[in-house]
Amino acid sequence: MSGPWLTAADAGCLVCHTCDLVVRPGGVAAEEACCPRCGARLHVRKENSIVRTWALLIAAMILYIPANVLPVMNTTTIFGTEADTILSGVVYLWTSGDPPLALLVFFASITVPLLKMLALMVLLVSAQRRSTWDPRQRARLYRLVEFVGRWSMLDIYVVTLMAALVQIGSLASIRPGYGAVAFGSVVVLTMFSAMSFDPRLIWDPMRAKNG
């Protein structure tokens, strides 16, 4: 193949999915080749990439509901116990005169995970349908999803720090709620989902189209 869609696979090279070394098997069948650096089995594409990505993404979508409904923080003082969800924390920050921080928490903890899951769905559906729609934009979307995923942990960082710092004997204490566990699971699952997706699947239909 010649032209703009020439890839490493077209040149007979494989990428190790463990250490990212580019390897030319040289006479060995692709399914039998091993990485000379780490010894891992080489594959033309990540095995069961779409199935594993869907499984992780669906699990994250299911946990996204309790992550926003259940309290992420339980505050106990001499006046009683108060449970706060992510959204109630955003409302409190907004009404207490700190709109920029409220918007930051809302964007990082509610909007970003939702947009990331929607973006992964778009990538998965287009890869399954072998769509040739604008592969460069979809590749950029994938890199953006990978980059922003870790910043969704803002709420968990805040709860962890407050739980460690605000422990004043019997006067006040802060403990993470079940919502924090669900939210942390959502972030981790979406990160693993993005990692398990093979972005080269975006370009495979273009190779077939131009092949």
N, C-alpha and C positions, 0 to 999 in steps of 0.2 A: 504494500500500500504506500502511496505517496501523498503529499499534500499536508494540510494543517492537522489531520487527525492521526498522524503517525504516533504510536505510543511505544512504551518500553516492551509491552507484550508483543507488538508487531516485530520488534527487533530480537525477540527470543529471550527477553529478560523477565525475571520474576522478582517481586519484592517480598522479603521475609516479613511476616506479620508480627514477629516477636521483636526483632532488633532493627528492622527497616533497612537491612542491607539489600542492595540490588544485585541479583545473582543471575548469571547466564548458565543454565544447567549443563549445556554442552554435551549433547548426545544422550542424556538421561531423560526419560519421560517425566513430564512436569509433575505427575501425581506421585512419582517415586523420588523426586529430588529433595535434598535436605540442605539447609543453610550451612555453609562451611564455617561460619563464625559461632553460631549458637546451637546448631544441630537440630533446629526445629524443622518440621515438615513444611515444604513450600507449596503454596497454592496459587493458582492463577487469580482467583478472587477469594475473599473471605468466605469460609464455609457457612452455608445457611445464614448468610448475612441478613436477608430480608425477614426471614422467620424469627430470628433472634431479636432483631430490632423491633419488630411488631410486638413480640411478647413483652419486652421491657417497656415499650411505649404504652401498651394497654395497661400494664400494671401501674405505671406512673399516672395515667389518666384516672384510674379507679381511686388511687390514694389522694389525688388532687382534691377530691370532695371533702373527705375528713380533715385534710390539711387546712382547709379554709373554714370548716364548720366547728371543729373541736378547738378548745383553748390551747394556745401555745405556751401560755405562762399563767401560773397560779400564784397570786400574791397573798400572803397571810400576814396580817397585822393584828394589833390588839383590838382593832375595830371590826375585824371579820376577815373573810376570805373573798377575793375577787378573781375571777377567771377572765382572761383576755384572749380573743382570737386575733388573727392578723388584721382583719378589717376593723375591729373595735380599737385596736392600737392605732391604726391610721386615723380613725375618727378622733381619737383622743389627742393625737399630735396636732391635727388640724384645728380643733376647737381650743387647744391650749396655746395657740399663737405661734405654731411652728409649721406653716404650710410647706416649705421646701423639704423638710425632713419627712413629712407625711407623704408627699408626692414621691420621694425617693424610695420609701418603704413600700408604697403601693406599686410602684413600677418594678422594683427589684423582686418583690415577694409574690405578687399576684399576676402582673402583666407579663413579665419575662418568662416564667414557667409555662404559662398558657400559650404564648406566641411560639415558644420553643417546641412545644408538643405539636402545634398546628404546622410549623415548618417541617418537622420530621414526618408528619403525615403526608404533606405535599411531596417530599422527596421520595418516600416509600411508594406512594401511589404512582408517581411518574416513572419510577424505576421498574415497578411491576408491569406497567403498561408499555414499557419500552418507548417512552415518549422522547421525541427529538426536539422538544420545545426548549429553546434557549439554554443549552447545557452550561454555558459560562455563568449565567445568573444563578442557576441552581447550585453550581459548585461554590459560588460566592456565598450563597445562602447557607450551605453546609458548613463552610469555614466560620461564618458568623455564629451559627448555632453552637459549634464547638467552643468558640471563644467566650461567649457570654454566659455559658451554663454555670460556671463556678460562682459568678457574682450573684446568683439567686439565693445564696446562703446568708444574706444580710441579717434576716430575722433570727436565724439560729445563732449567729455570732452574738447578737445583742442579748438574747435570752441566756446564753451560756455565760457571758460576762456578768450580767446582772445576777444570775444565780450564784456565781462565785463571790461577788462583791457584797451583795445585800443579804447578809446573814447576821442579823443583830440579835443573837440569842432568842428570847421569846417575844421580842418586840416586833420583828419583821423578818420575813423570809420569802424568797422567790424560788419556785421550782418549775422546771419545764413541764408542760402538759403533753397529752397524747397528740395534740395537733402538731407539736414540734417534731415528734417522731415521724408522723406521717409526712410532714413537709420536707424533712431531711431525706426521707426515702424517695419522695418525688424528685428532688434535685439529683440524688445519686442515680436513680433509675434512668432519668433523662440523659445524664452524662454517659452512662454505660450504653444507652440506646444509640446516642450519637457516635460513640466509639465503635459499636458493632456494625454500623452501617458502612458499606464499602462505597465511597464516592465514585469509584471507577465504573460502577454500574450506570452512572449518569451518562458516561461517554460511550458505553458499549453499543447502544443503538446507532450512534453516529458512525462508528466503525463499520457496522453492518450496512448502513445506508451508503457509505462511500467506498465499501469494499469491492 
